[in-house]
Amino acid sequence: MKYDVTIKIALKEGMLDPEASAIQNAITNLGYTTESLRTARLFLIRLDAPDREAARAMAQKICERLLANPVIHRYEVEVAG
Amino acid sequence: MKYDVTIKIALKEGMLDPEASAIQNAITNLGYTTESLRTARLFLIRLDAPDREAARAMAQKICERLLANPVIHRYEVEVAG
């Protein structure tokens, strides 16, 4: 069966995010006030798996082996229909 | 007041996404079957705004003037609490 899996990968709390700081500065220059800004990446994958739990396990393996660096990233996996 | 705004920026339908193709190939090499893969970026911003609608309008301006390229990107804005 096909499962739509959403993987969200972000830097762990406390990791420096220079891109986020640069964007926050740019927003300030546009005249808006931000208290904080964080960035994350989304991967929307349509996976072939025998069941929902297998799809989740696959997505976690894909994160660990390919998409995320466990030293600096945390990830969340959501499986839909 | 402070509003938590989530901005999601993705390539428009039909735009080539070579990064997504490369990741999809790599997943195939790991032994999993994917039907499709799309990528997106998330920006989680805590904004100072007089009300919810103002926060949404600010986030849309930030997308148009800074984060998104309207030729190739589409964006979604969500405002929470």
Backbone of each chain as nested JSON, in Angstrom:
{
  "chains": [
    {"id": "A", "residues": [
      {"number": 1, "name": "MET", "atoms": {"N": [0.834, -1.216, 0.0], "CA": [0.0, 0.0, 0.0], "C": [0.858, 1.251, 0.0]}},
      {"number": 2, "name": "LYS", "atoms": {"N": [0.252, 2.368, -0.402], "CA": [0.981, 3.639, -0.465], "C": [0.66, 4.453, 0.782]}},
      {"number": 3, "name": "TYR", "atoms": {"N": [1.695, 5.016, 1.377], "CA": [1.499, 5.893, 2.538], "C": [2.189, 7.225, 2.293]}},
      {"number": 4, "name": "ASP", "atoms": {"N": [1.496, 8.303, 2.651], "CA": [2.102, 9.633, 2.548], "C": [2.782, 9.942, 3.874]}},
      {"number": 5, "name": "VAL", "atoms": {"N": [4.087, 10.102, 3.806], "CA": [4.883, 10.31, 5.005], "C": [5.462, 11.723, 4.968]}},
      {"number": 6, "name": "THR", "atoms": {"N": [5.333, 12.433, 6.073], "CA": [5.938, 13.762, 6.177], "C": [7.076, 13.698, 7.176]}},
      {"number": 7, "name": "ILE", "atoms": {"N": [8.255, 14.066, 6.732], "CA": [9.431, 14.079, 7.607], "C": [9.841, 15.534, 7.816]}},
      {"number": 8, "name": "LYS", "atoms": {"N": [9.983, 15.91, 9.072], "CA": [10.413, 17.272, 9.377], "C": [11.767, 17.191, 10.06]}},
      {"number": 9, "name": "ILE", "atoms": {"N": [12.75, 17.891, 9.521], "CA": [14.099, 17.848, 10.09], "C": [14.519, 19.252, 10.48]}},
      {"number": 10, "name": "ALA", "atoms": {"N": [14.916, 19.41, 11.73], "CA": [15.331, 20.736, 12.203], "C": [16.597, 20.586, 13.032]}},
      {"number": 11, "name": "LEU", "atoms": {"N": [17.267, 21.683, 13.235], "CA": [18.435, 21.662, 14.115], "C": [17.975, 21.443, 15.553]}},
      {"number": 12, "name": "LYS", "atoms": {"N": [18.781, 20.72, 16.315], "CA": [18.482, 20.544, 17.739], "C": [18.513, 21.886, 18.456]}},
      {"number": 13, "name": "GLU", "atoms": {"N": [17.765, 21.974, 19.55], "CA": [17.801, 23.176, 20.388], "C": [19.245, 23.495, 20.753]}},
      {"number": 14, "name": "GLY", "atoms": {"N": [19.583, 24.756, 20.663], "CA": [20.912, 25.166, 21.102], "C": [21.953, 25.153, 20.001]}},
      {"number": 15, "name": "MET", "atoms": {"N": [21.643, 24.514, 18.85], "CA": [22.583, 24.548, 17.733], "C": [22.508, 25.93, 17.083]}},
      {"number": 16, "name": "LEU", "atoms": {"N": [23.65, 26.459, 16.696], "CA": [23.682, 27.74, 15.996], "C": [23.025, 27.591, 14.621]}},
      {"number": 17, "name": "ASP", "atoms": {"N": [22.177, 28.544, 14.246], "CA": [21.525, 28.512, 12.945], "C": [21.781, 29.859, 12.262]}},
      {"number": 18, "name": "PRO", "atoms": {"N": [22.937, 29.995, 11.599], "CA": [23.3, 31.302, 11.028], "C": [22.325, 31.761, 9.944]}},
      {"number": 19, "name": "GLU", "atoms": {"N": [21.728, 30.812, 9.223], "CA": [20.752, 31.201, 8.197], "C": [19.547, 31.869, 8.864]}},
      {"number": 20, "name": "ALA", "atoms": {"N": [19.075, 31.268, 9.967], "CA": [17.931, 31.848, 10.677], "C": [18.278, 33.243, 11.195]}},
      {"number": 21, "name": "SER", "atoms": {"N": [19.493, 33.423, 11.709], "CA": [19.884, 34.755, 12.208], "C": [19.895, 35.754, 11.07]}},
      {"number": 22, "name": "ALA", "atoms": {"N": [20.412, 35.347, 9.91], "CA": [20.48, 36.26, 8.766], "C": [19.073, 36.667, 8.324]}},
      {"number": 23, "name": "ILE", "atoms": {"N": [18.157, 35.686, 8.283], "CA": [16.781, 35.991, 7.868], "C": [16.131, 36.914, 8.884]}},
      {"number": 24, "name": "GLN", "atoms": {"N": [16.4, 36.649, 10.168], "CA": [15.801, 37.495, 11.207], "C": [16.283, 38.942, 11.061]}},
      {"number": 25, "name": "ASN", "atoms": {"N": [17.566, 39.113, 10.78], "CA": [18.092, 40.469, 10.544], "C": [17.415, 41.113, 9.343]}},
      {"number": 26, "name": "ALA", "atoms": {"N": [17.243, 40.339, 8.276], "CA": [16.627, 40.89, 7.067], "C": [15.181, 41.314, 7.343]}},
      {"number": 27, "name": "ILE", "atoms": {"N": [14.479, 40.506, 8.155], "CA": [13.084, 40.864, 8.494], "C": [13.059, 42.146, 9.31]}},
      {"number": 28, "name": "THR", "atoms": {"N": [14.013, 42.289, 10.226], "CA": [14.107, 43.531, 11.002], "C": [14.315, 44.711, 10.063]}},
      {"number": 29, "name": "ASN", "atoms": {"N": [15.16, 44.508, 9.038], "CA": [15.402, 45.585, 8.07], "C": [14.162, 45.925, 7.25]}},
      {"number": 30, "name": "LEU", "atoms": {"N": [13.241, 44.96, 7.108], "CA": [11.974, 45.247, 6.417], "C": [11.029, 46.044, 7.313]}},
      {"number": 31, "name": "GLY", "atoms": {"N": [11.36, 46.161, 8.592], "CA": [10.553, 46.956, 9.509], "C": [9.628, 46.147, 10.397]}},
      {"number": 32, "name": "TYR", "atoms": {"N": [9.789, 44.817, 10.457], "CA": [8.949, 43.985, 11.313], "C": [9.749, 43.521, 12.527]}},
      {"number": 33, "name": "THR", "atoms": {"N": [9.033, 43.233, 13.613], "CA": [9.7, 42.792, 14.832], "C": [9.473, 41.304, 15.036]}},
      {"number": 34, "name": "THR", "atoms": {"N": [10.563, 40.55, 15.113], "CA": [10.447, 39.114, 15.382], "C": [11.12, 38.808, 16.707]}},
      {"number": 35, "name": "GLU", "atoms": {"N": [10.521, 37.882, 17.444], "CA": [11.136, 37.496, 18.707], "C": [12.075, 36.31, 18.477]}},
      {"number": 36, "name": "SER", "atoms": {"N": [11.667, 35.41, 17.572], "CA": [12.545, 34.284, 17.267], "C": [12.21, 33.77, 15.881]}},
      {"number": 37, "name": "LEU", "atoms": {"N": [13.157, 33.045, 15.32], "CA": [12.934, 32.447, 13.997], "C": [13.711, 31.139, 13.944]}},
      {"number": 38, "name": "ARG", "atoms": {"N": [13.026, 30.073, 13.568], "CA": [13.689, 28.797, 13.379], "C": [13.371, 28.279, 11.979]}},
      {"number": 39, "name": "THR", "atoms": {"N": [14.259, 27.477, 11.441], "CA": [14.023, 26.911, 10.115], "C": [13.963, 25.387, 10.228]}},
      {"number": 40, "name": "ALA", "atoms": {"N": [13.29, 24.773, 9.278], "CA": [13.243, 23.316, 9.212], "C": [13.048, 22.913, 7.764]}},
      {"number": 41, "name": "ARG", "atoms": {"N": [13.355, 21.654, 7.479], "CA": [13.122, 21.131, 6.134], "C": [12.029, 20.089, 6.188]}},
      {"number": 42, "name": "LEU", "atoms": {"N": [11.193, 20.082, 5.172], "CA": [10.118, 19.091, 5.07], "C": [10.398, 18.181, 3.872]}},
      {"number": 43, "name": "PHE", "atoms": {"N": [10.171, 16.895, 4.067], "CA": [10.235, 15.934, 2.969], "C": [8.901, 15.209, 2.94]}},
      {"number": 44, "name": "LEU", "atoms": {"N": [8.207, 15.319, 1.817], "CA": [6.889, 14.685, 1.676], "C": [7.073, 13.5, 0.742]}},
      {"number": 45, "name": "ILE", "atoms": {"N": [6.996, 12.311, 1.306], "CA": [7.348, 11.105, 0.558], "C": [6.134, 10.185, 0.461]}},
      {"number": 46, "name": "ARG", "atoms": {"N": [5.886, 9.682, -0.72], "CA": [4.865, 8.649, -0.904], "C": [5.585, 7.316, -0.989]}},
      {"number": 47, "name": "LEU", "atoms": {"N": [5.395, 6.531, 0.064], "CA": [6.169, 5.298, 0.256], "C": [5.306, 4.072, 0.021]}},
      {"number": 48, "name": "ASP", "atoms": {"N": [5.94, 3.042, -0.484], "CA": [5.318, 1.742, -0.65], "C": [5.639, 0.913, 0.587]}},
      {"number": 49, "name": "ALA", "atoms": {"N": [4.622, 0.515, 1.361], "CA": [4.902, -0.253, 2.576], "C": [3.731, -1.194, 2.849]}},
      {"number": 50, "name": "PRO", "atoms": {"N": [3.991, -2.324, 3.509], "CA": [2.887, -3.262, 3.772], "C": [1.844, -2.698, 4.74]}},
      {"number": 51, "name": "ASP", "atoms": {"N": [2.265, -1.939, 5.739], "CA": [1.284, -1.309, 6.634], "C": [1.855, -0.009, 7.198]}},
      {"number": 52, "name": "ARG", "atoms": {"N": [0.978, 0.667, 7.97], "CA": [1.308, 1.979, 8.514], "C": [2.578, 1.965, 9.355]}},
      {"number": 53, "name": "GLU", "atoms": {"N": [2.681, 0.945, 10.22], "CA": [3.847, 0.89, 11.113], "C": [5.134, 0.65, 10.325]}},
      {"number": 54, "name": "ALA", "atoms": {"N": [5.035, -0.158, 9.26], "CA": [6.206, -0.397, 8.407], "C": [6.607, 0.895, 7.706]}},
      {"number": 55, "name": "ALA", "atoms": {"N": [5.611, 1.686, 7.287], "CA": [5.913, 2.96, 6.621], "C": [6.652, 3.887, 7.587]}},
      {"number": 56, "name": "ARG", "atoms": {"N": [6.182, 3.916, 8.847], "CA": [6.857, 4.755, 9.851], "C": [8.294, 4.288, 10.08]}},
      {"number": 57, "name": "ALA", "atoms": {"N": [8.471, 2.98, 10.185], "CA": [9.815, 2.428, 10.42], "C": [10.741, 2.763, 9.244]}},
      {"number": 58, "name": "MET", "atoms": {"N": [10.221, 2.625, 8.018], "CA": [11.017, 2.979, 6.836], "C": [11.433, 4.438, 6.878]}},
      {"number": 59, "name": "ALA", "atoms": {"N": [10.477, 5.308, 7.192], "CA": [10.766, 6.744, 7.209], "C": [11.839, 7.046, 8.256]}},
      {"number": 60, "name": "GLN", "atoms": {"N": [11.764, 6.346, 9.404], "CA": [12.775, 6.587, 10.438], "C": [14.15, 6.133, 9.966]}},
      {"number": 61, "name": "LYS", "atoms": {"N": [14.203, 4.989, 9.295], "CA": [15.475, 4.515, 8.734], "C": [16.014, 5.516, 7.707]}},
      {"number": 62, "name": "ILE", "atoms": {"N": [15.116, 6.042, 6.869], "CA": [15.54, 6.998, 5.84], "C": [16.131, 8.251, 6.496]}},
      {"number": 63, "name": "CYS", "atoms": {"N": [15.506, 8.681, 7.594], "CA": [16.054, 9.831, 8.337], "C": [17.437, 9.517, 8.855]}},
      {"number": 64, "name": "GLU", "atoms": {"N": [17.544, 8.362, 9.519], "CA": [18.8, 8.046, 10.209], "C": [19.944, 7.798, 9.239]}},
      {"number": 65, "name": "ARG", "atoms": {"N": [19.616, 7.18, 8.096], "CA": [20.687, 6.78, 7.181], "C": [20.957, 7.797, 6.091]}},
      {"number": 66, "name": "LEU", "atoms": {"N": [20.037, 8.753, 5.886], "CA": [20.17, 9.602, 4.706], "C": [19.941, 11.088, 4.979]}},
      {"number": 67, "name": "LEU", "atoms": {"N": [18.817, 11.409, 5.606], "CA": [18.394, 12.813, 5.607], "C": [18.895, 13.612, 6.8]}},
      {"number": 68, "name": "ALA", "atoms": {"N": [18.995, 12.963, 7.96], "CA": [19.337, 13.706, 9.171], "C": [20.732, 13.351, 9.658]}},
      {"number": 69, "name": "ASN", "atoms": {"N": [21.372, 14.316, 10.266], "CA": [22.627, 14.068, 10.963], "C": [22.296, 14.038, 12.456]}},
      {"number": 70, "name": "PRO", "atoms": {"N": [22.348, 12.851, 13.081], "CA": [21.856, 12.738, 14.458], "C": [22.622, 13.597, 15.467]}},
      {"number": 71, "name": "VAL", "atoms": {"N": [23.796, 14.045, 15.093], "CA": [24.565, 14.897, 16.009], "C": [23.917, 16.286, 16.128]}},
      {"number": 72, "name": "ILE", "atoms": {"N": [23.397, 16.787, 15.023], "CA": [22.881, 18.158, 15.053], "C": [21.375, 18.277, 14.771]}},
      {"number": 73, "name": "HIS", "atoms": {"N": [20.771, 17.227, 14.222], "CA": [19.357, 17.33, 13.828], "C": [18.435, 16.52, 14.728]}},
      {"number": 74, "name": "ARG", "atoms": {"N": [17.199, 17.008, 14.849], "CA": [16.129, 16.149, 15.366], "C": [15.102, 16.018, 14.259]}},
      {"number": 75, "name": "TYR", "atoms": {"N": [14.382, 14.903, 14.262], "CA": [13.404, 14.716, 13.188], "C": [12.089, 14.193, 13.736]}},
      {"number": 76, "name": "GLU", "atoms": {"N": [11.022, 14.501, 12.983], "CA": [9.685, 14.01, 13.316], "C": [9.124, 13.331, 12.082]}},
      {"number": 77, "name": "VAL", "atoms": {"N": [8.447, 12.204, 12.297], "CA": [7.829, 11.472, 11.186], "C": [6.32, 11.419, 11.42]}},
      {"number": 78, "name": "GLU", "atoms": {"N": [5.554, 11.772, 10.399], "CA": [4.098, 11.62, 10.463], "C": [3.649, 10.792, 9.276]}},
      {"number": 79, "name": "VAL", "atoms": {"N": [2.775, 9.817, 9.55], "CA": [2.273, 8.973, 8.468], "C": [0.787, 9.247, 8.281]}},
      {"number": 80, "name": "ALA", "atoms": {"N": [0.379, 9.586, 7.064], "CA": [-1.041, 9.803, 6.769], "C": [-1.534, 8.667, 5.899]}},
      {"number": 81, "name": "GLY", "atoms": {"N": [-2.85, 8.516, 5.875], "CA": [-3.582, 7.512, 5.065], "C": [-2.686, 6.698, 4.224]}}
    ]},
    {"id": "B", "residues": [
      {"number": 1, "name": "MET", "atoms": {"N": [1.016, 42.048, 20.535], "CA": [0.972, 40.642, 20.964], "C": [1.905, 39.785, 20.12]}},
      {"number": 2, "name": "LYS", "atoms": {"N": [2.255, 38.618, 20.65], "CA": [3.148, 37.707, 19.917], "C": [2.317, 36.643, 19.21]}},
      {"number": 3, "name": "TYR", "atoms": {"N": [2.649, 36.356, 17.98], "CA": [1.982, 35.293, 17.23], "C": [3.025, 34.344, 16.66]}},
      {"number": 4, "name": "ASP", "atoms": {"N": [2.737, 33.044, 16.762], "CA": [3.613, 32.044, 16.143], "C": [3.113, 31.78, 14.737]}},
      {"number": 5, "name": "VAL", "atoms": {"N": [3.966, 32.109, 13.784], "CA": [3.594, 31.989, 12.377], "C": [4.448, 30.894, 11.749]}},
      {"number": 6, "name": "THR", "atoms": {"N": [3.799, 30.006, 11.006], "CA": [4.522, 28.971, 10.263], "C": [4.4, 29.262, 8.781]}},
      {"number": 7, "name": "ILE", "atoms": {"N": [5.529, 29.396, 8.132], "CA": [5.553, 29.641, 6.692], "C": [6.146, 28.416, 6.02]}},
      {"number": 8, "name": "LYS", "atoms": {"N": [5.416, 27.901, 5.034], "CA": [5.906, 26.735, 4.282], "C": [6.128, 27.172, 2.845]}},
      {"number": 9, "name": "ILE", "atoms": {"N": [7.33, 26.963, 2.355], "CA": [7.673, 27.374, 0.997], "C": [8.11, 26.156, 0.199]}},
      {"number": 10, "name": "ALA", "atoms": {"N": [7.46, 25.948, -0.937], "CA": [7.794, 24.798, -1.779], "C": [7.845, 25.244, -3.229]}},
      {"number": 11, "name": "LEU", "atoms": {"N": [8.459, 24.421, -4.045], "CA": [8.459, 24.692, -5.477], "C": [7.048, 24.5, -6.035]}},
      {"number": 12, "name": "LYS", "atoms": {"N": [6.679, 25.313, -7.008], "CA": [5.389, 25.137, -7.676], "C": [5.349, 23.79, -8.377]}},
      {"number": 13, "name": "GLU", "atoms": {"N": [4.121, 23.259, -8.533], "CA": [3.937, 22.026, -9.308], "C": [4.605, 22.174, -10.66]}},
      {"number": 14, "name": "GLY", "atoms": {"N": [5.299, 21.141, -11.079], "CA": [5.867, 21.154, -12.416], "C": [7.281, 21.709, -12.484]}},
      {"number": 15, "name": "MET", "atoms": {"N": [7.738, 22.376, -11.388], "CA": [9.119, 22.859, -11.369], "C": [10.046, 21.668, -11.139]}},
      {"number": 16, "name": "LEU", "atoms": {"N": [11.146, 21.654, -11.819], "CA": [12.131, 20.593, -11.601], "C": [12.733, 20.725, -10.213]}},
      {"number": 17, "name": "ASP", "atoms": {"N": [12.857, 19.608, -9.494], "CA": [13.456, 19.63, -8.153], "C": [14.578, 18.588, -8.136]}},
      {"number": 18, "name": "PRO", "atoms": {"N": [15.773, 18.972, -8.594], "CA": [16.853, 17.986, -8.712], "C": [17.267, 17.401, -7.363]}},
      {"number": 19, "name": "GLU", "atoms": {"N": [17.146, 18.188, -6.305], "CA": [17.483, 17.662, -4.978], "C": [16.531, 16.517, -4.62]}},
      {"number": 20, "name": "ALA", "atoms": {"N": [15.243, 16.719, -4.872], "CA": [14.26, 15.675, -4.573], "C": [14.552, 14.417, -5.394]}},
      {"number": 21, "name": "SER", "atoms": {"N": [14.919, 14.59, -6.664], "CA": [15.228, 13.415, -7.497], "C": [16.432, 12.673, -6.94]}},
      {"number": 22, "name": "ALA", "atoms": {"N": [17.447, 13.435, -6.512], "CA": [18.651, 12.799, -5.974], "C": [18.327, 12.019, -4.702]}},
      {"number": 23, "name": "ILE", "atoms": {"N": [17.493, 12.612, -3.836], "CA": [17.128, 11.924, -2.586], "C": [16.314, 10.671, -2.909]}},
      {"number": 24, "name": "GLN", "atoms": {"N": [15.414, 10.798, -3.882], "CA": [14.592, 9.641, -4.236], "C": [15.476, 8.491, -4.749]}},
      {"number": 25, "name": "ASN", "atoms": {"N": [16.475, 8.822, -5.555], "CA": [17.417, 7.787, -6.011], "C": [18.15, 7.156, -4.843]}},
      {"number": 26, "name": "ALA", "atoms": {"N": [18.596, 7.99, -3.913], "CA": [19.341, 7.473, -2.758], "C": [18.458, 6.55, -1.926]}},
      {"number": 27, "name": "ILE", "atoms": {"N": [17.166, 6.898, -1.789], "CA": [16.242, 6.04, -1.025], "C": [16.067, 4.701, -1.739]}},
      {"number": 28, "name": "THR", "atoms": {"N": [15.969, 4.762, -3.058], "CA": [15.876, 3.51, -3.833], "C": [17.107, 2.649, -3.576]}},
      {"number": 29, "name": "ASN", "atoms": {"N": [18.282, 3.285, -3.519], "CA": [19.515, 2.539, -3.25], "C": [19.542, 1.938, -1.854]}},
      {"number": 30, "name": "LEU", "atoms": {"N": [18.789, 2.526, -0.929], "CA": [18.68, 1.942, 0.424], "C": [17.744, 0.732, 0.41]}},
      {"number": 31, "name": "GLY", "atoms": {"N": [17.009, 0.536, -0.681], "CA": [16.148, -0.639, -0.785], "C": [14.674, -0.348, -0.531]}},
      {"number": 32, "name": "TYR", "atoms": {"N": [14.274, 0.92, -0.493], "CA": [12.867, 1.249, -0.281], "C": [12.258, 1.763, -1.584]}},
      {"number": 33, "name": "THR", "atoms": {"N": [10.946, 1.608, -1.702], "CA": [10.259, 2.039, -2.921], "C": [9.453, 3.303, -2.643]}},
      {"number": 34, "name": "THR", "atoms": {"N": [9.769, 4.355, -3.364], "CA": [9.001, 5.601, -3.211], "C": [8.296, 5.895, -4.525]}},
      {"number": 35, "name": "GLU", "atoms": {"N": [7.08, 6.432, -4.4], "CA": [6.359, 6.792, -5.615], "C": [6.654, 8.243, -5.972]}},
      {"number": 36, "name": "SER", "atoms": {"N": [6.774, 9.082, -4.942], "CA": [7.113, 10.487, -5.216], "C": [7.775, 11.081, -3.985]}},
      {"number": 37, "name": "LEU", "atoms": {"N": [8.502, 12.166, -4.195], "CA": [9.15, 12.857, -3.091], "C": [9.178, 14.342, -3.414]}},
      {"number": 38, "name": "ARG", "atoms": {"N": [8.703, 15.141, -2.476], "CA": [8.778, 16.587, -2.643], "C": [9.461, 17.179, -1.422]}},
      {"number": 39, "name": "THR", "atoms": {"N": [10.081, 18.327, -1.611], "CA": [10.74, 18.976, -0.48], "C": [10.097, 20.346, -0.253]}},
      {"number": 40, "name": "ALA", "atoms": {"N": [10.227, 20.835, 0.967], "CA": [9.73, 22.18, 1.28], "C": [10.566, 22.729, 2.418]}},
      {"number": 41, "name": "ARG", "atoms": {"N": [10.497, 24.033, 2.595], "CA": [11.194, 24.65, 3.721], "C": [10.162, 25.22, 4.673]}},
      {"number": 42, "name": "LEU", "atoms": {"N": [10.46, 25.117, 5.962], "CA": [9.587, 25.68, 6.982], "C": [10.316, 26.804, 7.693]}},
      {"number": 43, "name": "PHE", "atoms": {"N": [9.591, 27.883, 7.95], "CA": [10.116, 28.976, 8.763], "C": [9.131, 29.195, 9.909]}},
      {"number": 44, "name": "LEU", "atoms": {"N": [9.6, 29.04, 11.14], "CA": [8.746, 29.192, 12.31], "C": [9.138, 30.507, 12.972]}},
      {"number": 45, "name": "ILE", "atoms": {"N": [8.253, 31.482, 12.85], "CA": [8.603, 32.837, 13.268], "C": [7.678, 33.284, 14.385]}},
      {"number": 46, "name": "ARG", "atoms": {"N": [8.25, 33.863, 15.432], "CA": [7.448, 34.485, 16.486], "C": [7.451, 35.984, 16.221]}},
      {"number": 47, "name": "LEU", "atoms": {"N": [6.279, 36.472, 15.807], "CA": [6.148, 37.847, 15.305], "C": [5.409, 38.726, 16.308]}},
      {"number": 48, "name": "ASP", "atoms": {"N": [5.787, 39.971, 16.319], "CA": [5.099, 40.976, 17.114], "C": [4.074, 41.659, 16.218]}},
      {"number": 49, "name": "ALA", "atoms": {"N": [2.78, 41.534, 16.538], "CA": [1.762, 42.155, 15.684], "C": [0.571, 42.566, 16.54]}},
      {"number": 50, "name": "PRO", "atoms": {"N": [-0.173, 43.591, 16.112], "CA": [-1.326, 44.028, 16.91], "C": [-2.438, 42.987, 16.969]}},
      {"number": 51, "name": "ASP", "atoms": {"N": [-2.679, 42.247, 15.905], "CA": [-3.684, 41.179, 15.948], "C": [-3.333, 40.081, 14.955]}},
      {"number": 52, "name": "ARG", "atoms": {"N": [-4.174, 39.047, 14.979], "CA": [-3.932, 37.856, 14.177], "C": [-3.844, 38.172, 12.682]}},
      {"number": 53, "name": "GLU", "atoms": {"N": [-4.785, 39.0, 12.219], "CA": [-4.808, 39.303, 10.777], "C": [-3.565, 40.093, 10.369]}},
      {"number": 54, "name": "ALA", "atoms": {"N": [-3.119, 40.996, 11.254], "CA": [-1.906, 41.759, 10.974], "C": [-0.698, 40.821, 10.906]}},
      {"number": 55, "name": "ALA", "atoms": {"N": [-0.677, 39.825, 11.788], "CA": [0.429, 38.859, 11.783], "C": [0.454, 38.103, 10.461]}},
      {"number": 56, "name": "ARG", "atoms": {"N": [-0.737, 37.7, 9.988], "CA": [-0.815, 36.981, 8.718], "C": [-0.333, 37.877, 7.56]}},
      {"number": 57, "name": "ALA", "atoms": {"N": [-0.772, 39.141, 7.578], "CA": [-0.372, 40.067, 6.512], "C": [1.139, 40.276, 6.525]}},
      {"number": 58, "name": "MET", "atoms": {"N": [1.716, 40.422, 7.726], "CA": [3.179, 40.574, 7.837], "C": [3.881, 39.365, 7.262]}},
      {"number": 59, "name": "ALA", "atoms": {"N": [3.406, 38.172, 7.622], "CA": [4.06, 36.952, 7.159], "C": [3.989, 36.866, 5.635]}},
      {"number": 60, "name": "GLN", "atoms": {"N": [2.859, 37.287, 5.067], "CA": [2.742, 37.254, 3.6], "C": [3.715, 38.231, 2.953]}},
      {"number": 61, "name": "LYS", "atoms": {"N": [3.851, 39.419, 3.555], "CA": [4.828, 40.389, 3.032], "C": [6.249, 39.821, 3.122]}},
      {"number": 62, "name": "ILE", "atoms": {"N": [6.551, 39.166, 4.249], "CA": [7.894, 38.595, 4.435], "C": [8.166, 37.536, 3.368]}},
      {"number": 63, "name": "CYS", "atoms": {"N": [7.143, 36.73, 3.057], "CA": [7.3, 35.74, 1.981], "C": [7.596, 36.433, 0.667]}},
      {"number": 64, "name": "GLU", "atoms": {"N": [6.76, 37.422, 0.342], "CA": [6.852, 38.037, -0.991], "C": [8.146, 38.82, -1.159]}},
      {"number": 65, "name": "ARG", "atoms": {"N": [8.587, 39.473, -0.083], "CA": [9.731, 40.361, -0.236], "C": [11.055, 39.695, 0.093]}},
      {"number": 66, "name": "LEU", "atoms": {"N": [11.017, 38.53, 0.769], "CA": [12.275, 37.994, 1.288], "C": [12.45, 36.492, 1.044]}},
      {"number": 67, "name": "LEU", "atoms": {"N": [11.452, 35.692, 1.422], "CA": [11.703, 34.25, 1.496], "C": [11.375, 33.494, 0.217]}},
      {"number": 68, "name": "ALA", "atoms": {"N": [10.347, 33.936, -0.488], "CA": [9.893, 33.166, -1.656], "C": [10.215, 33.901, -2.944]}},
      {"number": 69, "name": "ASN", "atoms": {"N": [10.44, 33.144, -3.988], "CA": [10.561, 33.685, -5.333], "C": [9.242, 33.354, -6.041]}},
      {"number": 70, "name": "PRO", "atoms": {"N": [8.403, 34.362, -6.289], "CA": [7.056, 34.071, -6.793], "C": [7.05, 33.379, -8.156]}},
      {"number": 71, "name": "VAL", "atoms": {"N": [8.158, 33.437, -8.869], "CA": [8.204, 32.762, -10.174], "C": [8.217, 31.237, -9.983]}},
      {"number": 72, "name": "ILE", "atoms": {"N": [8.919, 30.772, -8.963], "CA": [9.075, 29.319, -8.828], "C": [8.466, 28.74, -7.544]}},
      {"number": 73, "name": "HIS", "atoms": {"N": [8.165, 29.59, -6.563], "CA": [7.693, 29.067, -5.27], "C": [6.214, 29.358, -5.026]}},
      {"number": 74, "name": "ARG", "atoms": {"N": [5.595, 28.444, -4.261], "CA": [4.299, 28.783, -3.667], "C": [4.492, 28.742, -2.154]}},
      {"number": 75, "name": "TYR", "atoms": {"N": [3.7, 29.508, -1.435], "CA": [3.874, 29.515, 0.022], "C": [2.537, 29.457, 0.733]}},
      {"number": 76, "name": "GLU", "atoms": {"N": [2.597, 28.927, 1.978], "CA": [1.415, 28.87, 2.833], "C": [1.783, 29.502, 4.158]}},
      {"number": 77, "name": "VAL", "atoms": {"N": [0.849, 30.267, 4.705], "CA": [1.073, 30.918, 5.997], "C": [0.029, 30.412, 6.982]}},
      {"number": 78, "name": "GLU", "atoms": {"N": [0.466, 29.984, 8.162], "CA": [-0.463, 29.604, 9.233], "C": [-0.127, 30.406, 10.477]}},
      {"number": 79, "name": "VAL", "atoms": {"N": [-1.145, 30.961, 11.11], "CA": [-0.921, 31.742, 12.324], "C": [-1.542, 31.005, 13.502]}},
      {"number": 80, "name": "ALA", "atoms": {"N": [-0.749, 30.753, 14.536], "CA": [-1.268, 30.106, 15.745], "C": [-1.282, 31.123, 16.877]}},
      {"number": 81, "name": "GLY", "atoms": {"N": [-2.025, 30.786, 17.91], "CA": [-2.135, 31.585, 19.157], "C": [-1.445, 32.896, 19.054]}}
    ]}
  ]
}
